[in-house]
């Protein structure tokens, strides 16, 4: 896992230091989120983040994936630049060239799930999926309780309680059900390049049931306004649809709970997030006219 890089000025200074060491053009900020991304010329992106593990891990991870036919970010410098708690890495810039082929994405996720987590663990953290802070529902509900009306609270709590069984069902299935998971498969984390699909943003890599990587797409049409064929094509490429599977259906709904609570919490200081959180709460209240959500 990582934490946000913090002050954009400091992140920019780190990117500039790294660009100088690597002999790259002066960086220009592209986006600030869980990582700060900078363009260094036309061909390289400098990624600045705050890792909680060996900063070389992401580079080693990329090489493991490449050997297994999994396309992820391609590192163009084989060493990171570390400045205090921040780390910069250099990756090849890739451009979207067309619509995502979800059948190919599903096949690639199946290849991820075929990798033994023990092959990755020495190089990169692979926590159990249920340990992420944004999956601690009782704590999150208590943090935003003052922002919830009775109907919204009831809808969210009911969903959490209805789906609590998923972890015990998963663990009872045995070791063979514990897969290496990307952790956040959705259109924002897929680039369709001239060489095919690429999975980006591996910050939520974890061990979980295979349904952990199906869950976000299972509700993509209903809640996020995505094309109706996305999950079906993904499942075709993966080799199985998990619709109707109790663990998968539970995870799919709980990811919607997590997405709502995180937007609600962010809305305390961000008016845009607050407006989006209110849109999401309409669905939990049972509003039949609740609009699709907007991905943050």
Phi, psi and omega in degrees: 000158176230170173241157179302153183289343178088223185305121182295330178295316179294317179300321179295321178296321178295317179299320179294320177298316180295316180301320180294316180296325183271355181071036181255161176298162179302133184282150176233131184298130174259310186203146176237120178211233174294338171227157171261127181249134182231138172277130175242083188080197184272345192245352187229141172244131174262126182252123180245124180215183182236081184288157177249018179215185180308120183296345176278352186301318183297324180290317177295321179299317180300323180290323177298315181295318181300322179294335183259010178079024178253119183270119176227190179306139180257115183280130183255359169230132189271014174216143176277164172250122183252125177230104184063233180270357183259148181229135176249136173231155182247124180234154179292137178281130180239142180246143175290130184246358180175186180293146181292132173270100187288338175295317178294323179297315179301319179296323181289322177296324176299324178291324175300314183293341179277350180281133178289122178306332180294338177285340184259325188307325179293343186248337188207141182297136175227073181290163171294140186303326185285357182269355180296142181303325182284001177253006180267083194293318181297319179295315180296319178299320180292327181292331184246013185304322181291347180263359184254134169276171187299319184291317179294317179300315181298318180297316181291313181296320178299318179296318179297311183293323182296333188248011183298340185291344194300319186293317180294321177298317181296309183296328180289346180284347176097176186298329183293344179272357183265103187254153169285126185238142172299315173102342184203060183277110175202170186304330180291344181248020177232129170250134174256105186260180179296341179262003181114188183288148177228129174271126179244174178058079181264020185295339181255023175306137185197176170256130181197184173288157179300335180292345177301325180269352175269327188310310183300323183280338180296335179249009187298321180285311186294314188258332187251002176074021181282169180300146186292341186267355190303304185292321181300319180288321175301313181296323178299314179292326180291327181106003179193140169265139180255012174299134182090346177286127186302318180292316181296316180295323178295314181296319180301316181287321180293330176294329175291322176299312181299317180298323179290313183295323179292322176293321180297317179295317179297332182292348177298329182239356184233108182300325179295316178296322180297319179294319179293321178300320179295322176300317182291323180295332178302323180291320180291336175283350182089018180293117181293342179259016180300128184283164174299154179275160176251126180293136180271000000 
